[in-house]
Amino acid sequence: MIKQASRAIEHMTARERRIQRAKYARRNKMRYIDKLLNELEMLNLADQRQMPPVLSVAINKVIEESPEVTVLAQAKPASVMEAMDALYEIQDSLMYNQIEDE
């Protein structure tokens, strides 16, 4: 009986760790997307339509790693506004999933 209780506690602890890791990963991804969106907003305010290559690569990587993106947004964004739209879609999905998880 003690062994069963011990296993149940270990199982719950492992489950809680997985949940905690998932929450931190989601928060970190949202924080990173916020940073990218801030950079894009600065470009937008400066009336820049094209992204610097480094920023473009970072955004494309986030899009590729995000199953939340619709098929339309999976194409590599050609402009600042397209990149912002794709990142907002990912961020909205992350926030929606967070609400469902809680």
N, C-alpha and C positions, 0 to 999 in steps of 0.2 A: 504494500500500500504506500509506503514511504517512497519507494522507487517510482511508482506511478505519479505521485505528486511531484517528485523531483523532475521527472521527464516533462510533465505538464508545465511546470515553471520554466524549464529550459526552452520548451517550445514557444511559450508566450514571450519570453525574453528575446528569443531569436526573431520572432514575428515583429515585436516592437522595434527592434534594431532595424529590420528591413523597412518598416514604415517610416522610421526616423530618417534613414538614409534617403529614401524616396522624397520625403519632404524637403530635406536640405538640398538635394539635387535640383528639385523643381524651383526652390527659392534662388539658388545660385544661377540657374538658367534664366530666370526672370530678371535677376539683377544684371546679368550680362546683356540680355536683350535691351534693358533700359539704357545701359551704357551705349550700345550701338544706336538705339533710337535717338539718344541725345546727340551723338555725332552726326547722324543724318539730319536732325533738325537744324543743327548749326549750318550744315551745307545748304539746306533748304532756305534758311534765312539769308544766306549769302547769295541766293539765286544760282547756286551750283546745281546742275542737272546730272552730272556724272560723278560717280564715286571714285575716290582714290583706290588704286588696286588692292592695297592692304585691307581696307574696309570692305571692299567687294568680296574678297576671299573669305573674310571672317563671316560676313552675312551669308554667303553661299554655303559655308560649312554648317551654320546653324540651321539653315533651311533643309539641307540634306540630312541632318541628324534628327529632324523633327517629323515624326509620323503624323503630327497634328495638321500639317499643311495640306490644303486641298490640291487636287491635280493642277488646277489653274495657277496656283502660286508656286508650284514646284519648279517652274522654269526660272532660270537665273534672272533676277531683276536687272533691267537695263537702265533704270533711272533711280534717283533718290526716292521718288514717290512710290514706285513699285516695291522697292526694298522696304520702305516704311509699312506699306500695306501688308506685305508678307510677314514682317516681324510682329505687327499688331495682331494678325490672325493667330500666330503661334502663341503669343502672350495671352490672348483671350482664351484660347483652348487650355492653356496651363492653369489659368485662374478658374475656369469652369470645372476642370478636373479636381482642383483643390477643394472647391466647394462640395463636390460629390463625395470626396474622400472623407470629409469631416462629418 
